[in-house]
C-alpha cells in the first residue's frame, strides 16, 4: 500500500508539472504563523516543504530572510543545491521574539525556476510576556452570608502562545476554605480559552481574599494569578434542631407543639423581630421580641395542622433587626393522614397500605357475598 501511494503521489505531481504549470516550485504551506511566543524564548520548529514539480533538476541558490523583524526568525535547516523532479526538501525555521507585539518577515527562496526566480514565504509571530492569561485578573464576589449562601462566577484561561500547553491543577492560596474551584488540569491548544467556575461560600465573616495560581507542566513558563475577593456576613443565630418533622397527623387535627432553640452566636445583643411561616399549615407561636444577649438562647414552637392527606413542607424564616433578609431558615415538614371510614381506627396516609385488620374485614364481606350467591337457585 505504501509503494502504491508513493507511486500515485508521483503521478499527481507529474500531472501538475505537465499541465502548463506556471512554475516548477511548489511550497507547502505558503506562509507560516508562529502565534504567540515568550520574549527571548525560541518557538517549536516549523517547516516548509519545497517540491520540484518540473521536468528537470531545480537548483536552490540562496535562502534569504528579509523584512522588518528579520532578527526574530532563524532558519535551522534547509540546504542549497539541486532538487530532482518530483522530489522535496524541507526548510525549518524558529521564531524568537525580542520585543512585544507583532513580528513579520519574508523567507525568499532563490532558484533557477524559469518562471519564478524568487519564491517568497511570509512569516509572522507575536512577542508576548506571558503564555497564560486569566481574564478577569480579579473577581469581586461581593457579600454572602457565612455558611448558607453561595455565589458563582467564572474566569477564562487563555493560551496566548503558538503551541499547546498542559495546565496543572490550580493552587488556591489565602482564604481557600471559602472558595471552590472547577478542575483546570488538561491541555489547551494554541490560542484557545478555557472557562473555569469559582464558587464563593464564606466559611466565616469578614473580608475573604484568595489567589488562584495557574501553572503549566513546563516549569520554565511564567505562572498566572487570578485574585478572588469576597466578604462573609457572619450568621447571627443558630437553630437547634435545624429542621422539624411532624409525622402521621390526622387531617383536621393539630399536632403537638415542637420547639426550636435559637442561640445568639455574635458578641453583641440581637433583636429578634419575628419567625414567619410560608405555609398556613404550620403555625409559629409568638416570639419574645426582647433582645437576645450574646451567647444567650430563646425558643419558639410550631404546630402542624394538615387540611388534606399529603406531605407539605414550609420555610420558617427567622428575622432579626438590621437585616433585609432572614438570618436563617428552619425547614418544617409533616405528613397528613386520614382515618379509614370503617371505624376500625386504622389510618391511611400517603404511600401507606391498608392494615391487616381492614383486609380481614373486606375478606369476610367477600365470603358472605359468595355464600349468598351459592344459595341462590
Secondary structure, 3 states (H helix, E strand, C coil): CHHHHHHHHHHHHHHHHCCCCCCCEEEECCEEEEEEEECCCCCCCEEEEEEECCCCCEEEEEEEEECCCHHHEEEEECCCEEECCCCEEEEEEEECCCCCEEEEEEEEEEECCCCCCEEEEEEEEEEECCCEEEECCEEEEEEEECCCCCEEEEEEEEECCCCCEEECCCEEEECHHHEEECCCCEEECCCCEEEEEEEECCCCCEEEEEEEEECECCCCCCCEEEEEEEEEECCCEEEECCEEEEEEEECCCCCCCEEEEEEECCCCCEEEEEEEECCCCEEECCCCCCEECCCCEEEEEEEECCCCCECCEEEEEEEECCCCCCCEEEEEEEEEEEECCCCCCCEEECCCCCCHHHHHHHHHHHHHHHHHHHHCC
